[in-house]
Amino acid sequence: MSCNSTSRAFSNSPAWGCIVIGILGCVALALVAQTAMAPAVVSMRGSGEAAVKAGGTAEVKLVFVIAPGFHIQSNQPKSPYLIPTTLAISSASGVSISAVRWPQAQELKLAFSPDPLAVFSGSLPVNLKLRAAANASGTRVLNGTLRYQACTATLCRPPATLPVHLTVHVQ
């Protein structure tokens, strides 16, 4: 479709449609650039280190911090159209995550929803159960991602991914 045929939908002036399309394109690019340059809403606090005995298990707590004024959906949102927060961490040479325990979500009532949402805000402690194989030894780095969608009371950002690194010392 050419600018001339597109412009007829907007007005009788052929240039008008091209101007509108150009403006909309610039606005879209500005929004994409603004989102890409926006500061991270979620960060990980602490070093992300743990120790576990070979053949054993250990608990480790990762703490994520959500910026003031924002919330993220819980790992089990109350509605299917909401994007859950997920944590995926890969195994590394005999060390793996055998369980993830999320805190209880907070109930948040917002104007757009008739029911409260299940969200996390502020500090988000996530407990992991590590398992080391009997023949595992040394230091391993488990890599993963925290995927979330950050929102305020009036708007949501596109989903984002935070890299997560957990250094595990097998004794």
C-alpha positions as CSV (number, residue, x, y, z in Angstrom):
1,M,0.0,0.0,0.0
2,S,1.5,3.4,-1.0
3,C,1.3,6.6,1.0
4,N,-1.2,7.9,-1.5
5,S,-3.7,5.0,-1.0
6,T,-3.2,5.1,2.8
7,S,-3.7,8.8,2.9
8,R,-7.2,8.6,1.4
9,A,-8.4,6.9,4.6
10,F,-7.3,10.0,6.6
11,S,-8.2,12.9,4.3
12,N,-8.4,14.1,0.8
13,S,-4.9,15.5,0.9
14,P,-2.3,12.9,-0.2
15,A,0.4,14.2,2.1
16,W,-1.7,14.1,5.2
17,G,-1.7,10.3,5.5
18,C,2.0,10.1,5.1
19,I,2.5,12.8,7.8
20,V,0.3,10.9,10.2
21,I,2.0,7.6,9.5
22,G,5.4,9.3,10.0
23,I,4.4,10.8,13.3
24,L,3.0,7.5,14.6
25,G,6.2,5.8,13.6
26,C,8.3,8.3,15.5
27,V,6.1,7.9,18.6
28,A,6.5,4.2,18.4
29,L,10.3,4.4,18.1
30,A,10.4,6.9,21.0
31,L,8.4,4.5,23.2
32,V,10.7,1.6,22.4
33,A,13.8,3.7,23.1
34,Q,12.4,5.0,26.4
35,T,11.6,1.4,27.5
36,A,15.1,0.2,26.5
37,M,16.7,3.1,28.4
38,A,14.5,2.9,31.5
39,P,16.3,1.9,34.7
40,A,15.7,-1.7,35.9
41,V,12.8,-2.1,38.2
42,V,14.0,-5.4,39.7
43,S,17.5,-6.1,41.0
44,M,19.1,-8.9,43.0
45,R,20.5,-8.0,46.4
46,G,23.5,-9.8,47.7
47,S,26.2,-12.0,46.2
48,G,24.2,-15.1,45.2
49,E,26.6,-17.6,46.8
50,A,25.9,-20.8,48.7
51,A,27.6,-23.9,50.0
52,V,26.4,-27.5,49.8
53,K,28.0,-30.8,50.8
54,A,28.6,-33.4,48.1
55,G,25.6,-35.8,48.1
56,G,23.6,-33.3,50.2
57,T,21.1,-30.5,50.0
58,A,21.2,-26.9,51.2
59,E,18.8,-24.0,51.3
60,V,19.7,-20.6,49.8
61,K,17.7,-17.4,49.7
62,L,17.9,-15.1,46.8
63,V,16.5,-11.6,47.5
64,F,15.2,-9.5,44.7
65,V,14.3,-5.8,45.2
66,I,11.4,-4.2,43.4
67,A,11.7,-0.4,42.9
68,P,9.3,1.8,44.9
69,G,6.1,2.5,43.1
70,F,6.2,-0.7,41.2
71,H,4.8,-4.2,41.7
72,I,5.2,-7.4,39.7
73,Q,2.7,-10.2,39.3
74,S,3.2,-13.2,41.6
75,N,4.4,-16.6,40.4
76,Q,0.7,-17.6,40.5
77,P,-1.4,-14.6,39.2
78,K,-5.1,-14.7,39.8
79,S,-6.0,-14.2,36.1
80,P,-4.8,-16.1,33.0
81,Y,-4.1,-12.8,31.1
82,L,-1.5,-11.7,33.7
83,I,2.2,-12.6,33.2
84,P,3.5,-14.7,36.1
85,T,6.9,-14.1,37.6
86,T,9.2,-17.0,36.9
87,L,12.6,-18.1,38.0
88,A,14.5,-20.6,35.8
89,I,18.0,-21.7,36.8
90,S,20.0,-24.3,34.9
91,S,22.0,-27.1,36.6
92,A,25.8,-27.2,36.4
93,S,27.9,-30.4,36.7
94,G,26.1,-32.2,39.5
95,V,24.5,-29.2,41.2
96,S,20.9,-28.4,40.6
97,I,17.9,-26.7,42.1
98,S,15.4,-29.2,43.4
99,A,12.7,-26.8,44.7
100,V,11.8,-23.1,44.5
101,R,9.7,-21.6,47.3
102,W,8.1,-18.3,46.7
103,P,6.7,-16.0,49.5
104,Q,3.0,-15.4,49.8
105,A,1.8,-12.8,47.4
106,Q,0.3,-9.5,48.5
107,E,-3.3,-8.6,47.6
108,L,-3.4,-5.4,45.6
109,K,-6.7,-3.8,44.6
110,L,-6.4,-1.5,41.5
111,A,-9.1,0.5,39.8
112,F,-9.1,-1.4,36.5
113,S,-9.7,-4.8,38.2
114,P,-12.9,-5.8,40.1
115,D,-10.8,-8.3,42.1
116,P,-7.5,-7.8,43.9
117,L,-4.3,-8.9,42.2
118,A,-1.7,-11.3,43.6
119,V,1.6,-9.3,43.4
120,F,5.1,-8.9,44.9
121,S,6.5,-5.5,45.8
122,G,9.5,-4.2,47.9
123,S,11.7,-7.1,48.9
124,L,11.1,-10.5,47.3
125,P,12.9,-13.4,49.1
126,V,12.9,-16.6,47.0
127,N,14.1,-19.8,48.7
128,L,15.9,-22.4,46.7
129,K,16.8,-26.0,47.6
130,L,20.1,-27.0,46.2
131,R,21.1,-30.6,45.5
132,A,24.6,-31.8,44.9
133,A,25.5,-35.1,43.4
134,A,27.7,-37.4,45.5
135,N,30.6,-37.0,43.1
136,A,30.3,-33.2,42.7
137,S,33.1,-31.0,44.0
138,G,34.5,-27.6,43.5
139,T,32.8,-24.3,42.6
140,R,29.9,-24.3,40.2
141,V,28.0,-21.3,38.7
142,L,24.3,-21.8,38.1
143,N,22.9,-19.3,35.6
144,G,19.3,-18.4,35.1
145,T,16.7,-15.7,34.7
146,L,14.0,-14.0,36.6
147,R,11.2,-13.1,34.2
148,Y,8.7,-10.5,35.3
149,Q,6.4,-7.7,34.2
150,A,6.7,-4.5,36.3
151,C,3.6,-2.4,36.7
152,T,2.5,0.8,38.5
153,A,-1.1,1.4,39.5
154,T,-1.8,2.7,36.0
155,L,0.5,1.1,33.5
156,C,2.6,-2.0,32.9
157,R,6.0,-2.2,31.2
158,P,6.8,-4.9,28.7
159,P,8.0,-8.1,30.3
160,A,11.7,-8.1,31.3
161,T,14.3,-10.6,32.2
162,L,16.9,-10.3,34.9
163,P,20.0,-12.5,34.7
164,V,20.6,-14.5,37.8
165,H,23.9,-16.1,38.8
166,L,24.4,-18.4,41.8
167,T,27.8,-19.5,42.8
168,V,27.8,-22.8,44.6
169,H,30.7,-24.2,46.6
170,V,30.5,-28.0,46.8
171,Q,32.4,-29.3,49.9
